Amino acid sequence: MEIDFTVQIGKLKLKNPILLASGTVGYGNEISQFIDLSKIGGIVTKSISLKPRKGNPPQRICETPSGMLNAIGLANVGLEAFIKEKIPFLKKLNTTIICNIAASSIEEYVECTKVLNEEDSIAAFEINVSCPNVKEGGLEFGNNLEAVGRITDKVKSVTDKTVIIKLSPNVSRISDFAKVVKENGGDAVSAINTLVGTSFNIWTRKPKIKNITGGLSGPAIKPIALAKVLEISRNVDIPIIGIGGIMNWKDAVEFMIVGASAVQLGTVNFINPYAALEILEGMKNYCEKMSINKITELTASYIL
Amino acid sequence: MIIEKARVISLSKISSNYHLIKVNSPVIASEIKPGQFCNIKVSDSDFPLLRRPFSICDVENDNLIFVFDVHGEGTKILASKKPGDVIDILGPLGNGFNLNGNYELAVIIGGGIGTAPFPYLIKNLLADVNVKSFIGGRTKEHLIKYNLQNIYVATDDGSEGFHGNVVDLFIEEIKNFSTTNFRIFACGPNPMLKSLQKIAIEKKYDCQLSVECAMACGFGICQGCPVEKSNGDGYYLVCKDGPIFNADMIIL
């Protein structure tokens, strides 16, 4: 039985619902040494900002129970170098490229999108309004309904490509943000970005991460992420890309059941760079066992 | 760079603080160079979640040898492995030491567990290169002499050898060197590397430092292990650009 794995997110048609999350695959070159990226739905690039960012000083990461904290600080090569140095390689990967954009002002989001819109190899945009580790531009916007609405509207006005807004879980009602994205013409939301967390060394009484707080990811956040995806799914009619602690195919299926049309793998790439293909294989077996012909049948198939 | 499921051959204690693990990992063993490292998943569960980086200590045919001390949950699990158990190894990672060039003497400086990468380095030196191994530890229990040559010892408490740190011992001994044509290979805690780096830059010694940093992936995608470039242009990644850096390339 041939199972139809294709999914549609706005105008974007994906080969299958497995994407690799922004900030966990750089610009594709390292992870492509492990897996054939043309076999997965696509990759989301490390956040691109108008100007290069060197990122935060060490320590940037620490492990926590079933999770990790990171405060990388949106280290990236900047728009110009991305186009000149990274896109030629990304093109060769023969996979769908979703470009993640971070900015510290609405104008900067618009400017980045406008320039990158000219690049045929970029299939869609994911707008990062929820990075917890930089003061300007990240969470400040992600916490503000009006700002998220305006960013969505302005970015949409300069591109016909699919626009996905990456939402923060560090808000009281995430579905309100998804609603604002939809009202302003956004095509989809991805949820969730990391949760703000911290960890201290009890002997030195100092934070383990130089930035003091970091973004929590990994299996520790999966139940929260599932609840957020479900909340959006029950309240807003918009495609959702589920993210948060997916380690195996069961986790991916669970996200689709609670409402996700596709999923992103993040932290697991650090531990098992083959995870994306293993998860696809597992999902295929699951569909066969459950007599599912189209993977889209799974989305929001929860029974409450 | 691959992931290999490696069978544990043996596990032994080389002092009260340090363990030696030998695993069968033919592909990585055939590729790995001195100063490179492997990122090891010590359990199948989500605890501990991340891999743990270990310098390659030595290679014997198809087997890799790592030295480690038990200081957290990951190394505690590793210390409980039995022959026949399988561990998941990602490697080889990092750049490794640069052994090329025209030096008569390899000066090894290692602090505590920082001596780990040197047995394999010594094995790979040209036959006519002499070796002096300077090793330091808090006490004599913190010294690792495994497969080193021509050893000079320093301990912080004076329980063995020179009473003081290993960098001071090295400075003491330089005047007795029969050649000035030497290259320093160093690995150890940051304060040790920092004091050595200062002297190396001042005296223009040829000096390579193996730098340690918390990391997740070990191959450049998490960007979790920065070390500051000395030219002011941001950061290198310890895992990918390092872990070996010439002393004048970085700010510790």
Interface residues (C-beta under 8 A of the other chain):
Chain A: G23 T24 V25 G26 E30 I31 Q33 F34 K46 P52 K54 G55 N56 P57 P58 Q59 R60 I61 C62 E63 P65 S66 G67 M68 N70 I72 A75 G218 P219 M247 T267 N269 F270 I271 N272 P273 Y274
Chain B: M1 I3 K41 D46 F47 P48 L49 L50 R51 C213 A214 M215 A216 C217 F219 G220 I221 C222 Q223 G224 C225 P226 V227 E228 D233 G234 Y235 K240
